[in-house]
Amino acid sequence: MARGYLATQKYNAENTGMGYTPFTIKKDGEKRQVRILQHELEWVNLHMHSAWKIVKPTRCAAPRTMEDDVEVEDRSQCPLCNAECPRSPKVCIPVRVRGDEDASRVQIIMYGRDHFAMVADAIEHLPEGKSMTDYDFEIKRVGSDTNTKYFWYRTETEQRPLNEAELKLEVPDMEEIVPILEEHVLLRRAKDYLDSEDAAPVGAAGGGGSNGSAKTPF
């Protein structure tokens, strides 16, 4: 389902001027060199519900608030959370791909928890006082299908700030591009999930989530 979703977004970006262009590496062993266009503290963090052939990737509707400098969400307000439809966090990283013939194109890396672990490791090993925007990174795909990892390598040892043209590139607003859908749509998708064989009894172990408040994972 995730591949179909990304394909749809790519079509929207390239054919209608809407959506975004997803960053992809298709083959095992293939590499891309990228320039990150946004400080890591500004990356958009979304939560997406999905269930194969039942629920299309759908942004979670749980409202978020800040309490004592910690982001907290109320999952009782999201119909898909109440249905315990599987949910996963997604971090959106805007990049400029080196060698892209379209000088104005910004691509979006959208990683879940497992793939983001490699990015977190790269952040942890940054020199003191530096940001991910200070360097080019090489991303290498290793593996295929569900057994795929993306390794990140800093390609330069010295700081190289964003140049003037890169600073002027427009970063897509992922909060608007992947909106929270209207309640009637969320309720219908929640019903579709509850009516499916994949649904666990609400509140049972192994369900898609909790219907209470929780701290966000990133």
C-alpha positions as CSV (number, residue, x, y, z in Angstrom):
1,M,0.0,0.0,0.0
2,A,2.8,2.4,0.8
3,R,4.2,2.0,-2.7
4,G,0.9,2.9,-4.2
5,Y,0.6,5.9,-2.0
6,L,4.0,7.2,-3.0
7,A,3.3,6.5,-6.7
8,T,0.1,8.6,-6.4
9,Q,1.9,11.5,-4.7
10,K,4.6,11.4,-7.4
11,Y,1.9,11.5,-10.1
12,N,0.3,14.5,-8.4
13,A,3.6,16.3,-8.1
14,E,4.7,15.7,-11.7
15,N,1.3,16.0,-13.5
16,T,-0.9,18.3,-11.5
17,G,1.5,20.6,-9.7
18,M,0.1,19.3,-6.4
19,G,1.6,16.9,-3.8
20,Y,5.3,16.3,-3.6
21,T,8.0,14.3,-5.4
22,P,9.1,11.4,-3.2
23,F,12.8,10.5,-2.9
24,T,13.4,6.9,-4.1
25,I,16.3,4.5,-4.6
26,K,15.0,1.5,-6.5
27,K,17.9,-1.0,-6.7
28,D,20.0,-2.8,-4.2
29,G,23.4,-1.2,-4.0
30,E,22.3,2.1,-5.7
31,K,23.4,5.4,-4.2
32,R,22.2,9.0,-4.3
33,Q,24.0,12.1,-3.1
34,V,21.7,14.6,-1.4
35,R,21.7,18.0,0.2
36,I,19.3,18.4,3.1
37,L,17.4,21.7,2.8
38,Q,15.9,22.0,6.3
39,H,17.4,21.9,9.8
40,E,16.6,18.6,11.5
41,L,14.6,20.4,14.2
42,E,12.2,21.7,11.5
43,W,11.5,18.4,9.9
44,V,7.7,17.6,9.8
45,N,6.7,14.6,11.8
46,L,3.4,12.9,10.8
47,H,1.6,9.8,11.9
48,M,0.0,7.6,9.2
49,H,-2.6,4.9,9.6
50,S,-2.8,2.2,7.0
51,A,-3.9,-1.4,6.5
52,W,-3.1,-3.4,3.3
53,K,-6.0,-3.3,0.8
54,I,-8.3,-2.0,3.5
55,V,-7.3,1.5,4.6
56,K,-5.2,3.8,2.4
57,P,-2.4,5.7,4.2
58,T,-4.3,8.3,6.2
59,R,-2.9,11.0,8.4
60,C,-3.8,10.5,12.1
61,A,-6.3,13.0,13.4
62,A,-5.2,13.0,17.0
63,P,-4.6,16.6,18.1
64,R,-1.2,17.5,19.5
65,T,-0.5,19.9,22.3
66,M,2.6,20.9,24.2
67,E,2.7,20.2,27.9
68,D,5.9,21.1,29.9
69,D,7.8,21.3,26.6
70,V,6.7,17.8,25.7
71,E,4.4,17.1,22.7
72,V,1.3,15.1,23.8
73,E,-1.5,13.9,21.6
74,D,-5.1,12.9,22.4
75,R,-5.7,9.7,20.3
76,S,-9.3,9.4,21.6
77,Q,-10.1,12.2,19.1
78,C,-9.1,10.1,16.0
79,P,-11.6,7.5,14.6
80,L,-8.8,5.3,13.2
81,C,-7.0,5.3,16.6
82,N,-10.3,4.3,18.3
83,A,-10.6,1.5,15.7
84,E,-7.0,0.5,16.5
85,C,-6.0,0.7,12.9
86,P,-2.2,0.2,12.6
87,R,-0.3,3.5,12.8
88,S,3.3,4.5,12.2
89,P,5.3,7.7,12.6
90,K,6.8,9.3,9.4
91,V,9.5,12.0,9.3
92,C,9.6,14.2,6.2
93,I,13.1,15.3,5.1
94,P,13.4,17.7,2.1
95,V,16.4,17.2,-0.1
96,R,18.0,18.4,-3.3
97,V,19.3,15.4,-5.2
98,R,22.7,16.0,-6.8
99,G,22.6,15.5,-10.5
100,D,18.8,16.1,-10.8
101,E,18.3,17.9,-14.1
102,D,15.4,19.9,-12.7
103,A,17.2,22.7,-10.8
104,S,14.0,23.7,-8.9
105,R,12.9,20.2,-7.7
106,V,12.9,19.4,-4.0
107,Q,12.3,15.7,-3.2
108,I,10.9,14.4,0.1
109,I,12.4,11.5,2.0
110,M,9.6,10.0,4.2
111,Y,11.0,7.6,6.7
112,G,9.3,5.4,9.4
113,R,10.9,4.5,12.7
114,D,13.2,1.7,11.3
115,H,14.7,3.7,8.5
116,F,14.9,6.9,10.5
117,A,17.3,5.1,12.9
118,M,20.1,5.5,10.4
119,V,19.4,9.2,10.1
120,A,19.3,9.6,13.9
121,D,22.7,7.9,14.0
122,A,24.0,10.4,11.4
123,I,22.7,13.3,13.5
124,E,24.3,11.9,16.6
125,H,27.7,11.8,14.9
126,L,27.6,15.4,13.6
127,P,30.5,17.6,14.8
128,E,29.5,19.8,17.7
129,G,27.6,22.9,16.6
130,K,26.8,21.5,13.1
131,S,23.6,20.7,11.4
132,M,22.5,18.1,8.8
133,T,22.2,21.1,6.4
134,D,26.0,21.7,6.7
135,Y,27.0,18.6,4.6
136,D,26.2,16.5,1.6
137,F,25.1,13.0,2.4
138,E,25.4,9.8,0.3
139,I,22.4,7.4,0.8
140,K,23.0,3.8,-0.2
141,R,20.3,1.2,-0.5
142,V,21.1,-2.3,0.7
143,G,18.6,-5.1,0.3
144,S,15.2,-5.4,-1.3
145,D,11.5,-5.7,-0.4
146,T,11.0,-5.7,3.3
147,N,14.6,-6.5,4.0
148,T,15.9,-3.1,2.9
149,K,18.1,-0.6,4.7
150,Y,19.3,2.8,3.8
151,F,22.8,3.8,5.0
152,W,23.8,7.4,5.3
153,Y,27.3,8.7,4.9
154,R,28.6,12.2,5.3
155,T,30.5,12.9,2.1
156,E,32.6,15.9,3.3
157,T,34.6,16.4,6.5
158,E,34.4,20.2,6.3
159,Q,31.4,22.4,6.7
160,R,29.8,23.5,3.4
161,P,26.8,25.8,4.0
162,L,23.8,25.9,1.7
163,N,24.5,28.1,-1.3
164,E,22.3,31.0,-2.4
165,A,20.4,29.0,-5.0
166,E,19.7,26.2,-2.5
167,L,18.5,28.6,0.1
168,K,15.9,29.9,-2.4
169,L,14.5,26.5,-3.2
170,E,10.8,26.1,-2.0
171,V,10.3,23.3,0.5
172,P,6.9,21.7,0.2
173,D,4.6,22.2,3.2
174,M,3.9,18.6,4.2
175,E,1.4,19.7,6.8
176,E,-0.8,21.0,4.0
177,I,0.1,18.4,1.3
178,V,-0.8,15.5,3.7
179,P,-3.8,17.0,5.5
180,I,-6.1,15.5,8.1
181,L,-9.1,14.3,6.3
182,E,-12.7,15.3,7.1
183,E,-14.3,13.3,9.9
184,H,-16.8,11.5,7.7
185,V,-14.0,10.1,5.7
186,L,-12.1,9.0,8.8
187,L,-15.2,7.4,10.2
188,R,-15.8,5.5,7.0
189,R,-12.2,4.2,6.9
190,A,-12.4,3.2,10.5
191,K,-15.5,1.2,9.8
192,D,-13.8,-0.4,6.8
193,Y,-11.0,-1.5,9.1
194,L,-13.3,-2.7,11.9
195,D,-15.3,-4.7,9.4
196,S,-12.2,-6.4,8.0
197,E,-10.6,-9.7,9.2
198,D,-7.4,-7.8,10.1
199,A,-9.1,-5.9,12.9
200,A,-8.2,-6.9,16.4
201,P,-10.9,-6.5,19.1
202,V,-10.7,-2.9,20.4
203,G,-8.5,-2.8,23.4
204,A,-6.9,-6.2,22.8
205,A,-3.2,-6.8,22.8
206,G,-1.7,-6.4,19.4
207,G,-4.1,-3.7,18.3
208,G,-3.0,-0.7,16.4
209,G,-2.8,1.7,19.3
210,S,-4.3,3.3,22.4
211,N,-7.3,5.6,22.5
212,G,-5.9,7.7,25.3
213,S,-3.3,10.4,25.4
214,A,0.3,9.6,24.7
215,K,3.7,11.3,24.1
216,T,4.7,11.3,20.4
217,P,7.5,8.9,19.5
218,F,9.9,11.5,17.9
